[in-house]
Amino acid sequence: MSIRIQSENCIGCGRCMEVCPGNLIKKDENGKACIRRPRDCWGCTSCIKECAVNAIGFYLGIDMGGRGSVLTVEKQGHICHWQIESPEGQVRIIDVDQRDSNNY
């Protein structure tokens, strides 16, 4: 499990750095988020949920049944759209209402 940060999409807001429980995300020399050792990522997905511009994706490896798919999250009000894109380009979106998130 690990995250991938697309620096070209990052706006340097630092919200991902604030929520990372492992303090793994830093800013590079251009003020963009970066992770130096992705293998240290715990896979909590906090940074993905905080990123407002979809600059962070979560790699879903074979061990999780994801076969290399990438998960990103887009927020619209109380709704989080969890988007899973397979290596073949297929996209699946799962909508989660944050007000009900503790009910699962």
Backbone as XML, in Angstrom:
<?xml version="1.0"?>
<chain id="A" units="angstrom">
  <residue number="1" name="MET">
    <atom name="N" x="0.845" y="-1.175" z="0.000"/>
    <atom name="CA" x="0.000" y="0.000" z="0.000"/>
    <atom name="C" x="0.883" y="1.227" z="0.000"/>
  </residue>
  <residue number="2" name="SER">
    <atom name="N" x="0.533" y="2.151" z="-0.835"/>
    <atom name="CA" x="1.219" y="3.431" z="-0.754"/>
    <atom name="C" x="0.471" y="4.458" z="-1.593"/>
  </residue>
  <residue number="3" name="ILE">
    <atom name="N" x="0.853" y="5.678" z="-1.384"/>
    <atom name="CA" x="0.222" y="6.767" z="-2.112"/>
    <atom name="C" x="1.127" y="7.210" z="-3.247"/>
  </residue>
  <residue number="4" name="ARG">
    <atom name="N" x="0.523" y="7.876" z="-4.208"/>
    <atom name="CA" x="1.259" y="8.505" z="-5.294"/>
    <atom name="C" x="0.798" y="9.955" z="-5.359"/>
  </residue>
  <residue number="5" name="ILE">
    <atom name="N" x="1.733" y="10.867" z="-5.319"/>
    <atom name="CA" x="1.409" y="12.285" z="-5.389"/>
    <atom name="C" x="1.774" y="12.799" z="-6.771"/>
  </residue>
  <residue number="6" name="GLN">
    <atom name="N" x="0.795" y="13.361" z="-7.457"/>
    <atom name="CA" x="1.041" y="13.956" z="-8.770"/>
    <atom name="C" x="1.351" y="15.429" z="-8.547"/>
  </residue>
  <residue number="7" name="SER">
    <atom name="N" x="2.629" y="15.753" z="-8.564"/>
    <atom name="CA" x="3.051" y="17.121" z="-8.237"/>
    <atom name="C" x="2.469" y="18.153" z="-9.194"/>
  </residue>
  <residue number="8" name="GLU">
    <atom name="N" x="2.199" y="17.760" z="-10.437"/>
    <atom name="CA" x="1.634" y="18.722" z="-11.378"/>
    <atom name="C" x="0.220" y="19.145" z="-10.988"/>
  </residue>
  <residue number="9" name="ASN">
    <atom name="N" x="-0.467" y="18.344" z="-10.186"/>
    <atom name="CA" x="-1.813" y="18.692" z="-9.722"/>
    <atom name="C" x="-1.809" y="19.354" z="-8.346"/>
  </residue>
  <residue number="10" name="CYS">
    <atom name="N" x="-0.732" y="19.176" z="-7.585"/>
    <atom name="CA" x="-0.659" y="19.699" z="-6.213"/>
    <atom name="C" x="-0.635" y="21.233" z="-6.229"/>
  </residue>
  <residue number="11" name="ILE">
    <atom name="N" x="-1.406" y="21.834" z="-5.325"/>
    <atom name="CA" x="-1.425" y="23.295" z="-5.210"/>
    <atom name="C" x="-0.630" y="23.783" z="-3.996"/>
  </residue>
  <residue number="12" name="GLY">
    <atom name="N" x="-0.029" y="22.843" z="-3.253"/>
    <atom name="CA" x="0.834" y="23.203" z="-2.132"/>
    <atom name="C" x="0.099" y="23.713" z="-0.911"/>
  </residue>
  <residue number="13" name="CYS">
    <atom name="N" x="-1.156" y="23.310" z="-0.723"/>
    <atom name="CA" x="-1.938" y="23.809" z="0.413"/>
    <atom name="C" x="-1.460" y="23.221" z="1.746"/>
  </residue>
  <residue number="14" name="GLY">
    <atom name="N" x="-0.844" y="22.055" z="1.731"/>
    <atom name="CA" x="-0.302" y="21.448" z="2.944"/>
    <atom name="C" x="-1.301" y="20.679" z="3.787"/>
  </residue>
  <residue number="15" name="ARG">
    <atom name="N" x="-2.554" y="20.575" z="3.335"/>
    <atom name="CA" x="-3.560" y="19.857" z="4.131"/>
    <atom name="C" x="-3.187" y="18.385" z="4.308"/>
  </residue>
  <residue number="16" name="CYS">
    <atom name="N" x="-2.588" y="17.780" z="3.288"/>
    <atom name="CA" x="-2.176" y="16.378" z="3.388"/>
    <atom name="C" x="-1.093" y="16.201" z="4.451"/>
  </residue>
  <residue number="17" name="MET">
    <atom name="N" x="-0.214" y="17.177" z="4.574"/>
    <atom name="CA" x="0.854" y="17.105" z="5.567"/>
    <atom name="C" x="0.278" y="17.155" z="6.978"/>
  </residue>
  <residue number="18" name="GLU">
    <atom name="N" x="-0.764" y="17.952" z="7.157"/>
    <atom name="CA" x="-1.366" y="18.114" z="8.481"/>
    <atom name="C" x="-2.055" y="16.853" z="8.981"/>
  </residue>
  <residue number="19" name="VAL">
    <atom name="N" x="-2.600" y="16.048" z="8.070"/>
    <atom name="CA" x="-3.370" y="14.877" z="8.501"/>
    <atom name="C" x="-2.581" y="13.577" z="8.455"/>
  </residue>
  <residue number="20" name="CYS">
    <atom name="N" x="-1.404" y="13.575" z="7.887"/>
    <atom name="CA" x="-0.618" y="12.333" z="7.796"/>
    <atom name="C" x="-0.158" y="11.916" z="9.197"/>
  </residue>
  <residue number="21" name="PRO">
    <atom name="N" x="-0.652" y="10.762" z="9.700"/>
    <atom name="CA" x="-0.277" y="10.350" z="11.053"/>
    <atom name="C" x="1.185" y="9.937" z="11.172"/>
  </residue>
  <residue number="22" name="GLY">
    <atom name="N" x="1.810" y="9.606" z="10.061"/>
    <atom name="CA" x="3.214" y="9.200" z="10.098"/>
    <atom name="C" x="4.176" y="10.335" z="9.792"/>
  </residue>
  <residue number="23" name="ASN">
    <atom name="N" x="3.635" y="11.536" z="9.562"/>
    <atom name="CA" x="4.464" y="12.693" z="9.226"/>
    <atom name="C" x="5.386" y="12.390" z="8.039"/>
  </residue>
  <residue number="24" name="LEU">
    <atom name="N" x="4.833" y="11.698" z="7.039"/>
    <atom name="CA" x="5.631" y="11.239" z="5.906"/>
    <atom name="C" x="5.620" y="12.205" z="4.732"/>
  </residue>
  <residue number="25" name="ILE">
    <atom name="N" x="4.628" y="13.091" z="4.671"/>
    <atom name="CA" x="4.504" y="13.986" z="3.521"/>
    <atom name="C" x="5.171" y="15.316" z="3.846"/>
  </residue>
  <residue number="26" name="LYS">
    <atom name="N" x="6.009" y="15.743" z="2.949"/>
    <atom name="CA" x="6.742" y="17.013" z="3.086"/>
    <atom name="C" x="6.505" y="17.841" z="1.836"/>
  </residue>
  <residue number="27" name="LYS">
    <atom name="N" x="7.027" y="19.048" z="1.824"/>
    <atom name="CA" x="7.008" y="19.867" z="0.612"/>
    <atom name="C" x="8.383" y="19.812" z="-0.027"/>
  </residue>
  <residue number="28" name="ASP">
    <atom name="N" x="8.386" y="19.747" z="-1.363"/>
    <atom name="CA" x="9.659" y="19.755" z="-2.074"/>
    <atom name="C" x="10.124" y="21.196" z="-2.295"/>
  </residue>
  <residue number="29" name="GLU">
    <atom name="N" x="11.176" y="21.372" z="-3.041"/>
    <atom name="CA" x="11.752" y="22.701" z="-3.266"/>
    <atom name="C" x="10.813" y="23.633" z="-4.026"/>
  </residue>
  <residue number="30" name="ASN">
    <atom name="N" x="9.778" y="23.060" z="-4.663"/>
    <atom name="CA" x="8.793" y="23.875" z="-5.392"/>
    <atom name="C" x="7.521" y="24.128" z="-4.581"/>
  </residue>
  <residue number="31" name="GLY">
    <atom name="N" x="7.519" y="23.692" z="-3.316"/>
    <atom name="CA" x="6.349" y="23.894" z="-2.465"/>
    <atom name="C" x="5.232" y="22.894" z="-2.715"/>
  </residue>
  <residue number="32" name="LYS">
    <atom name="N" x="5.540" y="21.807" z="-3.413"/>
    <atom name="CA" x="4.562" y="20.762" z="-3.710"/>
    <atom name="C" x="4.741" y="19.592" z="-2.740"/>
  </residue>
  <residue number="33" name="ALA">
    <atom name="N" x="3.637" y="18.907" z="-2.465"/>
    <atom name="CA" x="3.700" y="17.751" z="-1.570"/>
    <atom name="C" x="4.510" y="16.635" z="-2.202"/>
  </residue>
  <residue number="34" name="CYS">
    <atom name="N" x="5.261" y="15.942" z="-1.356"/>
    <atom name="CA" x="6.003" y="14.774" z="-1.823"/>
    <atom name="C" x="6.168" y="13.814" z="-0.656"/>
  </residue>
  <residue number="35" name="ILE">
    <atom name="N" x="6.359" y="12.564" z="-0.976"/>
    <atom name="CA" x="6.617" y="11.551" z="0.048"/>
    <atom name="C" x="7.944" y="10.902" z="-0.324"/>
  </residue>
  <residue number="36" name="ARG">
    <atom name="N" x="8.864" y="10.921" z="0.588"/>
    <atom name="CA" x="10.203" y="10.432" z="0.276"/>
    <atom name="C" x="10.279" y="8.910" z="0.284"/>
  </residue>
  <residue number="37" name="ARG">
    <atom name="N" x="9.579" y="8.280" z="1.206"/>
    <atom name="CA" x="9.612" y="6.812" z="1.280"/>
    <atom name="C" x="8.182" y="6.275" z="1.253"/>
  </residue>
  <residue number="38" name="PRO">
    <atom name="N" x="7.613" y="6.096" z="0.053"/>
    <atom name="CA" x="6.218" y="5.630" z="-0.052"/>
    <atom name="C" x="5.971" y="4.305" z="0.646"/>
  </residue>
  <residue number="39" name="ARG">
    <atom name="N" x="6.975" y="3.443" z="0.754"/>
    <atom name="CA" x="6.764" y="2.143" z="1.395"/>
    <atom name="C" x="6.456" y="2.279" z="2.891"/>
  </residue>
  <residue number="40" name="ASP">
    <atom name="N" x="6.749" y="3.439" z="3.477"/>
    <atom name="CA" x="6.451" y="3.666" z="4.890"/>
    <atom name="C" x="5.000" y="4.077" z="5.125"/>
  </residue>
  <residue number="41" name="CYS">
    <atom name="N" x="4.255" y="4.339" z="4.037"/>
    <atom name="CA" x="2.855" y="4.767" z="4.160"/>
    <atom name="C" x="2.027" y="3.673" z="4.828"/>
  </residue>
  <residue number="42" name="TRP">
    <atom name="N" x="1.212" y="4.051" z="5.779"/>
    <atom name="CA" x="0.385" y="3.092" z="6.519"/>
    <atom name="C" x="-0.897" y="2.761" z="5.768"/>
  </residue>
  <residue number="43" name="GLY">
    <atom name="N" x="-1.233" y="3.554" z="4.770"/>
    <atom name="CA" x="-2.442" y="3.311" z="3.994"/>
    <atom name="C" x="-3.707" y="3.779" z="4.675"/>
  </residue>
  <residue number="44" name="CYS">
    <atom name="N" x="-3.613" y="4.799" z="5.503"/>
    <atom name="CA" x="-4.790" y="5.285" z="6.242"/>
    <atom name="C" x="-5.735" y="6.080" z="5.337"/>
  </residue>
  <residue number="45" name="THR">
    <atom name="N" x="-5.262" y="6.582" z="4.216"/>
    <atom name="CA" x="-5.982" y="7.376" z="3.209"/>
    <atom name="C" x="-6.429" y="8.754" z="3.701"/>
  </residue>
  <residue number="46" name="SER">
    <atom name="N" x="-5.933" y="9.204" z="4.841"/>
    <atom name="CA" x="-6.304" y="10.538" z="5.339"/>
    <atom name="C" x="-5.920" y="11.635" z="4.349"/>
  </residue>
  <residue number="47" name="CYS">
    <atom name="N" x="-4.740" y="11.540" z="3.784"/>
    <atom name="CA" x="-4.268" y="12.565" z="2.851"/>
    <atom name="C" x="-5.127" y="12.608" z="1.587"/>
  </residue>
  <residue number="48" name="ILE">
    <atom name="N" x="-5.561" y="11.441" z="1.143"/>
    <atom name="CA" x="-6.374" y="11.362" z="-0.071"/>
    <atom name="C" x="-7.702" y="12.081" z="0.146"/>
  </residue>
  <residue number="49" name="LYS">
    <atom name="N" x="-8.287" y="11.870" z="1.323"/>
    <atom name="CA" x="-9.576" y="12.491" z="1.629"/>
    <atom name="C" x="-9.456" y="14.000" z="1.811"/>
  </residue>
  <residue number="50" name="GLU">
    <atom name="N" x="-8.290" y="14.490" z="2.201"/>
    <atom name="CA" x="-8.099" y="15.932" z="2.416"/>
    <atom name="C" x="-7.702" y="16.675" z="1.149"/>
  </residue>
  <residue number="51" name="CYS">
    <atom name="N" x="-7.146" y="15.965" z="0.178"/>
    <atom name="CA" x="-6.670" y="16.631" z="-1.039"/>
    <atom name="C" x="-7.859" y="17.117" z="-1.872"/>
  </residue>
  <residue number="52" name="ALA">
    <atom name="N" x="-7.940" y="18.423" z="-2.034"/>
    <atom name="CA" x="-9.076" y="19.024" z="-2.739"/>
    <atom name="C" x="-8.924" y="18.998" z="-4.251"/>
  </residue>
  <residue number="53" name="VAL">
    <atom name="N" x="-7.731" y="18.647" z="-4.736"/>
    <atom name="CA" x="-7.491" y="18.722" z="-6.181"/>
    <atom name="C" x="-7.116" y="17.370" z="-6.793"/>
  </residue>
  <residue number="54" name="ASN">
    <atom name="N" x="-7.399" y="16.280" z="-6.069"/>
    <atom name="CA" x="-7.111" y="14.919" z="-6.569"/>
    <atom name="C" x="-5.654" y="14.731" z="-6.979"/>
  </residue>
  <residue number="55" name="ALA">
    <atom name="N" x="-4.751" y="15.326" z="-6.230"/>
    <atom name="CA" x="-3.331" y="15.176" z="-6.553"/>
    <atom name="C" x="-2.729" y="13.925" z="-5.936"/>
  </residue>
  <residue number="56" name="ILE">
    <atom name="N" x="-3.482" y="13.280" z="-5.034"/>
    <atom name="CA" x="-2.950" y="12.097" z="-4.352"/>
    <atom name="C" x="-3.815" y="10.893" z="-4.689"/>
  </residue>
  <residue number="57" name="GLY">
    <atom name="N" x="-3.165" y="9.845" z="-5.123"/>
    <atom name="CA" x="-3.850" y="8.587" z="-5.405"/>
    <atom name="C" x="-3.307" y="7.498" z="-4.509"/>
  </residue>
  <residue number="58" name="PHE">
    <atom name="N" x="-4.155" y="6.524" z="-4.225"/>
    <atom name="CA" x="-3.768" y="5.395" z="-3.382"/>
    <atom name="C" x="-3.640" y="4.176" z="-4.270"/>
  </residue>
  <residue number="59" name="TYR">
    <atom name="N" x="-2.460" y="3.594" z="-4.318"/>
    <atom name="CA" x="-2.186" y="2.440" z="-5.164"/>
    <atom name="C" x="-2.774" y="1.193" z="-4.526"/>
  </residue>
  <residue number="60" name="LEU">
    <atom name="N" x="-3.641" y="0.510" z="-5.261"/>
    <atom name="CA" x="-4.274" y="-0.704" z="-4.781"/>
    <atom name="C" x="-3.560" y="-1.894" z="-5.402"/>
  </residue>
  <residue number="61" name="GLY">
    <atom name="N" x="-2.626" y="-2.445" z="-4.673"/>
    <atom name="CA" x="-1.808" y="-3.534" z="-5.187"/>
    <atom name="C" x="-2.535" y="-4.867" z="-5.245"/>
  </residue>
  <residue number="62" name="ILE">
    <atom name="N" x="-1.833" y="-5.841" z="-5.732"/>
    <atom name="CA" x="-2.381" y="-7.191" z="-5.868"/>
    <atom name="C" x="-2.786" y="-7.747" z="-4.516"/>
  </residue>
  <residue number="63" name="ASP">
    <atom name="N" x="-2.025" y="-7.431" z="-3.480"/>
    <atom name="CA" x="-2.333" y="-7.955" z="-2.146"/>
    <atom name="C" x="-3.690" y="-7.488" z="-1.634"/>
  </residue>
  <residue number="64" name="MET">
    <atom name="N" x="-4.213" y="-6.390" z="-2.187"/>
    <atom name="CA" x="-5.526" y="-5.882" z="-1.779"/>
    <atom name="C" x="-6.601" y="-6.208" z="-2.814"/>
  </residue>
  <residue number="65" name="GLY">
    <atom name="N" x="-6.251" y="-6.939" z="-3.847"/>
    <atom name="CA" x="-7.206" y="-7.271" z="-4.888"/>
    <atom name="C" x="-7.401" y="-6.161" z="-5.893"/>
  </residue>
  <residue number="66" name="GLY">
    <atom name="N" x="-6.556" y="-5.149" z="-5.845"/>
    <atom name="CA" x="-6.720" y="-3.993" z="-6.732"/>
    <atom name="C" x="-6.003" y="-4.118" z="-8.050"/>
  </residue>
  <residue number="67" name="ARG">
    <atom name="N" x="-5.115" y="-5.081" z="-8.187"/>
    <atom name="CA" x="-4.383" y="-5.348" z="-9.428"/>
    <atom name="C" x="-3.760" y="-4.094" z="-10.029"/>
  </residue>
  <residue number="68" name="GLY">
    <atom name="N" x="-3.313" y="-3.178" z="-9.192"/>
    <atom name="CA" x="-2.653" y="-1.992" z="-9.706"/>
    <atom name="C" x="-3.565" y="-0.810" z="-9.970"/>
  </residue>
  <residue number="69" name="SER">
    <atom name="N" x="-4.791" y="-0.901" z="-9.509"/>
    <atom name="CA" x="-5.713" y="0.227" z="-9.667"/>
    <atom name="C" x="-5.288" y="1.377" z="-8.753"/>
  </residue>
  <residue number="70" name="VAL">
    <atom name="N" x="-5.798" y="2.560" z="-9.045"/>
    <atom name="CA" x="-5.480" y="3.735" z="-8.231"/>
    <atom name="C" x="-6.780" y="4.358" z="-7.746"/>
  </residue>
  <residue number="71" name="LEU">
    <atom name="N" x="-6.831" y="4.657" z="-6.444"/>
    <atom name="CA" x="-8.002" y="5.253" z="-5.799"/>
    <atom name="C" x="-7.751" y="6.732" z="-5.558"/>
  </residue>
  <residue number="72" name="THR">
    <atom name="N" x="-8.702" y="7.572" z="-5.941"/>
    <atom name="CA" x="-8.671" y="8.993" z="-5.601"/>
    <atom name="C" x="-10.037" y="9.364" z="-5.024"/>
  </residue>
  <residue number="73" name="VAL">
    <atom name="N" x="-10.086" y="10.474" z="-4.307"/>
    <atom name="CA" x="-11.334" y="10.898" z="-3.675"/>
    <atom name="C" x="-11.614" y="12.347" z="-4.052"/>
  </residue>
  <residue number="74" name="GLU">
    <atom name="N" x="-12.859" y="12.621" z="-4.426"/>
    <atom name="CA" x="-13.291" y="13.993" z="-4.706"/>
    <atom name="C" x="-14.473" y="14.291" z="-3.795"/>
  </residue>
  <residue number="75" name="LYS">
    <atom name="N" x="-14.435" y="15.429" z="-3.119"/>
    <atom name="CA" x="-15.508" y="15.822" z="-2.208"/>
    <atom name="C" x="-16.441" y="16.817" z="-2.873"/>
  </residue>
  <residue number="76" name="GLN">
    <atom name="N" x="-17.739" y="16.627" z="-2.614"/>
    <atom name="CA" x="-18.750" y="17.608" z="-3.002"/>
    <atom name="C" x="-19.701" y="17.714" z="-1.826"/>
  </residue>
  <residue number="77" name="GLY">
    <atom name="N" x="-19.501" y="18.717" z="-0.999"/>
    <atom name="CA" x="-20.309" y="18.853" z="0.211"/>
    <atom name="C" x="-20.054" y="17.691" z="1.151"/>
  </residue>
  <residue number="78" name="HIS">
    <atom name="N" x="-21.113" y="16.982" z="1.540"/>
    <atom name="CA" x="-20.986" y="15.844" z="2.447"/>
    <atom name="C" x="-20.658" y="14.543" z="1.712"/>
  </residue>
  <residue number="79" name="ILE">
    <atom name="N" x="-20.678" y="14.584" z="0.403"/>
    <atom name="CA" x="-20.479" y="13.369" z="-0.385"/>
    <atom name="C" x="-19.021" y="13.248" z="-0.835"/>
  </residue>
  <residue number="80" name="CYS">
    <atom name="N" x="-18.427" y="12.077" z="-0.583"/>
    <atom name="CA" x="-17.104" y="11.744" z="-1.099"/>
    <atom name="C" x="-17.290" y="10.768" z="-2.251"/>
  </residue>
  <residue number="81" name="HIS">
    <atom name="N" x="-16.726" y="11.102" z="-3.399"/>
    <atom name="CA" x="-16.765" y="10.222" z="-4.560"/>
    <atom name="C" x="-15.429" y="9.482" z="-4.611"/>
  </residue>
  <residue number="82" name="TRP">
    <atom name="N" x="-15.452" y="8.207" z="-4.242"/>
    <atom name="CA" x="-14.252" y="7.376" z="-4.262"/>
    <atom name="C" x="-14.149" y="6.795" z="-5.668"/>
  </residue>
  <residue number="83" name="GLN">
    <atom name="N" x="-13.135" y="7.215" z="-6.414"/>
    <atom name="CA" x="-12.968" y="6.781" z="-7.798"/>
    <atom name="C" x="-11.823" y="5.789" z="-7.896"/>
  </residue>
  <residue number="84" name="ILE">
    <atom name="N" x="-12.106" y="4.634" z="-8.462"/>
    <atom name="CA" x="-11.100" y="3.589" z="-8.640"/>
    <atom name="C" x="-10.872" y="3.415" z="-10.135"/>
  </residue>
  <residue number="85" name="GLU">
    <atom name="N" x="-9.640" y="3.649" z="-10.575"/>
    <atom name="CA" x="-9.307" y="3.500" z="-11.984"/>
    <atom name="C" x="-8.360" y="2.323" z="-12.159"/>
  </residue>
  <residue number="86" name="SER">
    <atom name="N" x="-8.775" y="1.374" z="-12.977"/>
    <atom name="CA" x="-7.962" y="0.178" z="-13.205"/>
    <atom name="C" x="-6.837" y="0.500" z="-14.187"/>
  </residue>
  <residue number="87" name="PRO">
    <atom name="N" x="-5.818" y="-0.363" z="-14.240"/>
    <atom name="CA" x="-4.730" y="-0.144" z="-15.204"/>
    <atom name="C" x="-5.237" y="-0.137" z="-16.649"/>
  </residue>
  <residue number="88" name="GLU">
    <atom name="N" x="-6.383" y="-0.783" z="-16.895"/>
    <atom name="CA" x="-6.948" y="-0.810" z="-18.244"/>
    <atom name="C" x="-7.769" y="0.430" z="-18.552"/>
  </residue>
  <residue number="89" name="GLY">
    <atom name="N" x="-7.927" y="1.338" z="-17.570"/>
    <atom name="CA" x="-8.661" y="2.572" z="-17.780"/>
    <atom name="C" x="-10.120" y="2.530" z="-17.368"/>
  </residue>
  <residue number="90" name="GLN">
    <atom name="N" x="-10.586" y="1.390" z="-16.847"/>
    <atom name="CA" x="-11.967" y="1.316" z="-16.369"/>
    <atom name="C" x="-12.094" y="2.106" z="-15.064"/>
  </residue>
  <residue number="91" name="VAL">
    <atom name="N" x="-13.198" y="2.832" z="-14.931"/>
    <atom name="CA" x="-13.404" y="3.674" z="-13.756"/>
    <atom name="C" x="-14.674" y="3.246" z="-13.038"/>
  </residue>
  <residue number="92" name="ARG">
    <atom name="N" x="-14.562" y="3.105" z="-11.720"/>
    <atom name="CA" x="-15.720" y="2.791" z="-10.877"/>
    <atom name="C" x="-15.780" y="3.863" z="-9.793"/>
  </residue>
  <residue number="93" name="ILE">
    <atom name="N" x="-16.955" y="4.422" z="-9.565"/>
    <atom name="CA" x="-17.119" y="5.478" z="-8.559"/>
    <atom name="C" x="-18.064" y="4.991" z="-7.474"/>
  </residue>
  <residue number="94" name="ILE">
    <atom name="N" x="-17.640" y="5.138" z="-6.227"/>
    <atom name="CA" x="-18.456" y="4.769" z="-5.069"/>
    <atom name="C" x="-18.708" y="6.050" z="-4.283"/>
  </residue>
  <residue number="95" name="ASP">
    <atom name="N" x="-19.969" y="6.417" z="-4.106"/>
    <atom name="CA" x="-20.322" y="7.624" z="-3.375"/>
    <atom name="C" x="-20.589" y="7.292" z="-1.908"/>
  </residue>
  <residue number="96" name="VAL">
    <atom name="N" x="-19.967" y="8.058" z="-1.007"/>
    <atom name="CA" x="-20.135" y="7.853" z="0.427"/>
    <atom name="C" x="-20.547" y="9.180" z="1.056"/>
  </residue>
  <residue number="97" name="ASP">
    <atom name="N" x="-21.675" y="9.176" z="1.756"/>
    <atom name="CA" x="-22.124" y="10.356" z="2.493"/>
    <atom name="C" x="-21.383" y="10.383" z="3.829"/>
  </residue>
  <residue number="98" name="GLN">
    <atom name="N" x="-20.573" y="11.407" z="4.042"/>
    <atom name="CA" x="-19.757" y="11.477" z="5.259"/>
    <atom name="C" x="-20.601" y="11.518" z="6.523"/>
  </residue>
  <residue number="99" name="ARG">
    <atom name="N" x="-21.826" y="11.983" z="6.424"/>
    <atom name="CA" x="-22.680" y="12.024" z="7.605"/>
    <atom name="C" x="-23.055" y="10.621" z="8.068"/>
  </residue>
  <residue number="100" name="ASP">
    <atom name="N" x="-22.979" y="9.634" z="7.159"/>
    <atom name="CA" x="-23.299" y="8.248" z="7.488"/>
    <atom name="C" x="-22.056" y="7.380" z="7.631"/>
  </residue>
  <residue number="101" name="SER">
    <atom name="N" x="-20.873" y="7.961" z="7.556"/>
    <atom name="CA" x="-19.656" y="7.147" z="7.502"/>
    <atom name="C" x="-19.420" y="6.308" z="8.750"/>
  </residue>
  <residue number="102" name="ASN">
    <atom name="N" x="-19.935" y="6.691" z="9.882"/>
    <atom name="CA" x="-19.746" y="5.893" z="11.099"/>
    <atom name="C" x="-20.795" y="4.796" z="11.245"/>
  </residue>
  <residue number="103" name="ASN">
    <atom name="N" x="-21.691" y="4.713" z="10.287"/>
    <atom name="CA" x="-22.733" y="3.691" z="10.344"/>
    <atom name="C" x="-22.329" y="2.389" z="9.674"/>
  </residue>
  <residue number="104" name="TYR">
    <atom name="N" x="-21.176" y="2.356" z="9.016"/>
    <atom name="CA" x="-20.766" y="1.142" z="8.290"/>
    <atom name="C" x="-19.967" y="0.223" z="9.179"/>
  </residue>
</chain>
